[in-house]
């Protein structure tokens, strides 16, 4: 017997003309049960799991803990009109996994705090949890507990995540020195192009996207947090500073430069812009370099490496995917963060995100 | 030089007729700085604190970790019209401290995730943080990191908290047996009366509350999480099950009964209803017992104790404040949760909270 089917039957009574069931029809505990049965079985170190006042966890031996929290807010970080529920749940975990990756930590557990608009269809709620559970399963991350509350406004998914790491292996933003080489993983601008494609398609009523759109849209909806790359870089110890590109490459470079007290010069020609994204930007009359450095949501890693350790880095990363591309260098002049193009050097734009206006 | 004054000057330019500064005037990092300087200095076990992708923490030796997350949402859990900013911040921490207390854990660290309406006055933002920092200081709890985001709707404060506990000392909901005596700490109904008083006063334009109101309003605005009592009960090991009364006494009894597979009978005459609350309810023609068992927000502890361990419990709790009052007993008939009054026994009302309607 599938208890889910019973709950569906309870809430979706009446004729087929009945509007779809919403989360308002269920009690909090019924929603928690729907979450719990979508999750993999609890590991032995989870001494008390979902359903009590709090979770009780055995810490991992000989490791320090890395803690992060990040929220996805409807209308700020996603638009339910064109982001399917599965992708909303997936991205809520991915942004936190990416923060752990930027520290070099291996994911261990998550707590979910979700504020639900009462009118949210139950199928959408299930979809959000499915997307989240799928990524958690892939990353061997366990959901140890959480909280559900009603929202009088947007859907909000807040995820707290804990990872582990050997002491003194944490990658921080503050360790870069002048002369360190700057690398970025994978490609940039891809998610930004994907978001523009989704918006354009939605505005046109759907179905009018070019064939190249797939890779960009998939990156926006299902970004791949660089967890394995991060843990590898932490063990390899060639990296002097690291950050993940949640708010775009320009923002990441500025933050590392500021935390480390250095300058930086980025080479526009070297940026690994996804070809499909470049084609999309050019077809719309946009400058691909500008879009790629200011666009967020790629969740790649930006790292700095002392030039004498370049060989050690290469030995570790080798030909693995995603590769690292050398895009620039740290400089002495604190705060001078520049973009070098064929036309000369200009200031790298400041962070496009971060304001509350 | 007070950097706060500088930021104020930056955002509050112009004549005195300028509307008050809002959070929309500041960048995320400026708001984070305002939080950081309101917090006590970081302890040695916080290896990387606020300002990087994630916090890095040295776990406490020979302890298990207790994790909880809880959100306060404007319009659901508080009304900014009559709950001052300081109390909003205080309560956001208190509800989580209360969850740790119910497990018997000592608080260690918190992560804050706040969704801010752009129009929130900066003075209110500071007030929220001040209320939160004050309670954190009292409880030796350290804020290790967090996240700020814009909210297109309500103010939302989500707090993740981690406490520690010796292995096998965690108090859970599931350990009660038939015959176990049920105790509650402090008084019940107090916060519910306080909320009614605040609403009444607000509806009348303020200033018309009786002199007895103070204790009830203060309980609603600044509930005292029973952290010391919880840790004492965990060490004492007389308690078989525990829960905190966030959603009211009736809800707590139902949850313990369900998790433990027992019934319960509560003695209405024995309930420690705050005299000021009783007077308020009676003056308004409300049944004090009904209000006291259904009202939430008291954040007292409800515990069960095998009758043979009553003396051990008394030896530990003694004459400490808040005292424990014996209010009922666990029974054999699973699910039979009753209220005994002078008029006879009736079903204890089900949880008033927990639905998303």
Interface residues (C-beta under 8 A of the other chain):
Chain A: X23 X24 X25 X26 X27 X28 X29 X31 X47 X48 X51 X52 X53 X54 X55 X56 X57 X58 X59 X63 X64 X65 X66 X67 X68 X69 X70 X71 X73 X74 X75 X76 X77 X99 X100 X102 X103 X105 X109 X111 X112 X113 X115 X116 X118 X144 X145 X146 X147 X149 X150 X151 X152 X153 X154 X156 X158 X160 X162 X163 X165 X167 X170 X172 X173 X174 X242 X243 X244 X259 X353 X354 X355 X356 X357
Chain B: X23 X24 X25 X26 X27 X28 X29 X31 X47 X48 X51 X52 X53 X54 X55 X56 X57 X58 X59 X63 X64 X65 X66 X67 X68 X69 X70 X71 X73 X74 X75 X76 X77 X99 X100 X102 X103 X105 X109 X111 X112 X113 X115 X116 X118 X144 X145 X146 X147 X149 X150 X151 X152 X153 X154 X156 X158 X160 X162 X163 X165 X167 X170 X172 X173 X174 X242 X243 X244 X259 X353 X354 X355 X356 X357
